[in-house]
Amino acid sequence: MKTVLVLIGTRPEAIKLAPVIHSLRRCSGLRHLVVSTGQHKEMMGEIFERFSIAPDQELSSMRAGQSLSELTARLASGLDAAFGQQDVDFCLVQGDTTTTLVGSLVAFYRRVPVGHVEAGLRTGDLTAPFPEEANRRMVTQIATLHFAPTEMARNNLVREGVEPRQVFVTGNTSIDALRMELARQDRDDVNIRNDLSSRLGAEALKRPYVLITGHRRENFGRGFDEICDAILDLSLEFPDHDFIYPVHLNPSVQVPVRTRLGGLPNLKLLAPLGYSEFVTLMRHCRLVLTDSGGIQEEAPGLGKPVLVMRDKTERPEGLLAGTVRLVGADRSRIVEAVGRLLRDEQEYEYMARATNPYGDGLAAERIVAAVAAHLAEGS
């Protein structure tokens, strides 16, 4: 029986690879192992519990204040040891994190073929997002199988010289995970909204609200100052709306947000939320203001407009479909764009009713089928 090693570093990777792991469990011809590198160790337990995943091995890769170079070196050593303890036939990585890049490189050194989930995303600018754009481009040079979420992503890969027969358009596994969670939330015994009300106040979710996230490295410094000032302006301009912001744990996010925001009754700063709670907030919000990549896929699946606080996106499909708009980390642009959607119902409905281009919830099945076929050909 062939063994597939699944590498997970961050919370988004765990969410997006959870459906793949579940699909691997159902594949009788494959054995799978899960290695967690601990890039988001403090946030991973909830995801693993929610999706019933038990890592076979967990690394402790993070150190306070470490540089990307230090993290890369520590991951290379830890992952090399992890590979050495297993008889691995194939390695699956997701997205564009440091775990993804280093795991792919370690697998390549050990002559283990790599499958890249969410392949082919590009902004064309190595500095935006940083270092993710460089990470995913380098993984493309290493990977054997490329699982592109859309035709546009596939075309990016083919233009770069990837053999077309090695590229599979699968949809994005974030939609698979979202559908799994929505099905769970629709059960009679699950009421996450009540749990949230106890944290936010009984009246909070009865008012319209804007959901906010922000954590991108390229926005650290002046970008977050602009973002915070925009949120403050909006909370004053729209006192009948709440602005709910689960604040990332990174000190470069915590310090400016906690320093510049707070004190207004309709501005609610929260600790990071669990996946189920966050999906619930997305499901019932008016719109999402974010610099995240994955939320550009998830929120449109719930009919929610997304304003992206970046100047470039590796997900242009959302721009073309009308589900997403770029506003940059710019105070005036953010305030103007949010204000227009909150005031103009026709403008709002145009975005809310646009078709989500990121898949049908069957991406994981397509990925596992392609891996199984590849391994069968090589046996």
Secondary structure, 3 states (H helix, E strand, C coil): CEEEEEEECCHHHHHHHHHHHHHHHCCCCEEEEEEECCCCHHHHHHHHHHCCCCCCEECCCCCCCCCHHHHHHHHHHHHHHHHHCCCCCEEEEECCCHHHHHHHHHHHHCCCCEEEECCCCCCCCCCCCCCHHHHHHHHHHHCCEEEECCHHHHHHHHHCCCCHHHEEECCCHHHHHHHHHHHHHCCCCCCHHHHHHHHHCCCHHHCCEEEECCCCHHHCCHHHHHHHHHHHHHHHHCCCCEEEEECCCCHHHHHHHHHHCCCCCCEEEECCCCHHHHHHHHHHCCEEEECCCCHHHHHHHHCCCEEECCCCCCCHHHHHHCCEEECCCCHHHHHHHHHHHHHCHHHHHHHHCCCCCCCCCCHHHHHHHHHHHHHHHHC
